Amino acid sequence: QTDVDGRVKIRMTVAPDRNRWRVKVPATAEYKRVRTPVKTFAVQAKETESATPPFPSISASQVAANKAWARVYILNTYGWGDDQWVALEQLWTRESGWNHLAVNPTSGATGIPQALPGDKMASAGADWKTNPQTQIKWGASYIKGRYTDPLGAWAHFKAKNWY
């Protein structure tokens, strides 16, 4: 339904709980086309939330310890300050949640920096599978060599969804 100017009519009513508004929009073909991907995404998100990760979880204190060690390491080793730390923290939060046991079930990327293949991190230490410090050392070195610094890696990640 449209008004005299061709705009879609909508109706707002108070929901039964009286604390929220309910908007009624006619189910036009355009509305259905736009709404469908959102519904699909919502269903996928719900399924993802309930799925068990394919790798062991770690405690919040372990995540905090991994971050704290990384922050000191990148400052002392590369001179990367707060701006670089923020970029690295965001990057590795998106990649692995700072979980050194993380494994991407699709690609097989491994660890905090999501190295692919994971055994590349052996160049930083034989304990690369289980030691977050070894993974952080390798990941920081990789970022330095490929992107100069975490800001460069984060910019690339935001543009391409990988680094």
N, C-alpha and C positions, 0 to 999 in steps of 0.2 A: 504494500500500500504506500502511496506517495501523497504529499500534499500538493497544492496548486503550483508550487515552484518546482515540483519534481523531486523533492527531498524525501527520503525514506522516513516514514512515521515511526516513532518509537514511543513506548509507554513506560512510565516509571511508576511503580507501586511500592508500598511498604511491605517488606517480607513479613511472614507470620510472627517472627520473633521480635519485630518492631525495631531492631537495631541495624538492619541493613536494607538497602534499597535493592529492588529487583528491576532490571531493565528488560523489557520485552522488545525484541527486534524481529520483524518479519523474516522468515526463513527464505530469503531470496537465493538464487543460484550463486551470486557473488558472495553472500554471507556464508553459505555452505562451503564454497571453495576455500575461503580464507580460514574458516573455523576448523576444517578437517585436519590440516597439518598440526595445528595447535593441539587438538585432541590426541592425535597420534603421538606427538612429542610427550604429552602429559602421561599417556599410558606407558611409553618407553621409560620415562623417568621413574614412574612408580615401580616398574619391573626391575629397573637397575637398583633402586633403593633396597629392594627385598632380596636381591641376589647376593650370594656369598662371594666375596672376592676370591680370585683364584690363587691367592697368596696369603700367608699369615699376616694378621694385623699386628701393630705394635702399640705400645702404651703412649698416652699423651706425654708422659715424662720422657720417653725415648725420643719422640718427635722433637720436644723442646731441647733435649741434649744434642741431637743432630744439628738443629738450627744454631744453637749456641756455639758449638764447635766450628761450624762452617763460617759463622760471622767472624770469629777471631782469626781463623785460618786465612780467609780471603783478605782481611785487612793486613795481617802480618806478612803474607806471602806476596800479594799483588798490590797492596796499597789501595784496595777498593774500599771506599768509605760507605756512608749511609745510603747514598743514592744507588750505588751498585748493589748494596745489600738488599734494598727493597726490591729491585728487579730480580735478583737471584731467588729471594724468598718466594716471590710470586711465581716465578718460572718453575721451580721445583715443587712448589705446592700443587701446581696444575699437573705436573708430570707424574709425581709419585706420592704426593702428600708427605714427603720427607721420609717415606718408608723404605728402608734399605733392603727390605725383603720383597719389594714390589716387582711384579713381572707382568708385562702387558700380555693378556691372553691372545691377542691377535697377532702382534708383531714379534713378541718375545723380548722386547726391550726390557732392560733389567736395572734395578736399583734406584737410588735417589735421582741420578741424572738421566735415567732411562737409556742407558747405553745399548746400542744395537750393532753388532751382537754384544751381549754382556761381557764376554770374555776379553773384550778390548781393555776392560778395566784391570786386567792382570798386569798391565804395564805399570800400574801404581802399587801393586802388591798382590801376593798370592792369595790373600784372604778376601779378595774383592767380592765374593758372593755374600759374605756375612759381616764385613766390617764397614760401617757407615763412613768412617774417616778415610778409608782407602777410596771409597766411591766419591766422596766429596773432593778429595785431591784430584782424582782423575777428571771429574766433571768440571772443576774449575780450570784445569789445564786445557781441556777440550774447548771450553768457552774462550779462554785467552787466545788459543791458536786459531780458532775459526771465526770468532766474532769480536775479538779484542777485549770485550768486557761483558758483564751481565746485562747492561743496558742494550747492547747490540744484540745479544741472544734473545732478550725479552721482546725487542722490537720485531725481530724475525719471527719469533713464535706467534706474536699477535697477528702478524700479516699472513702467515702460512699455516699456523696451528701445529708446527713442529719446529725443532731447532737441531 
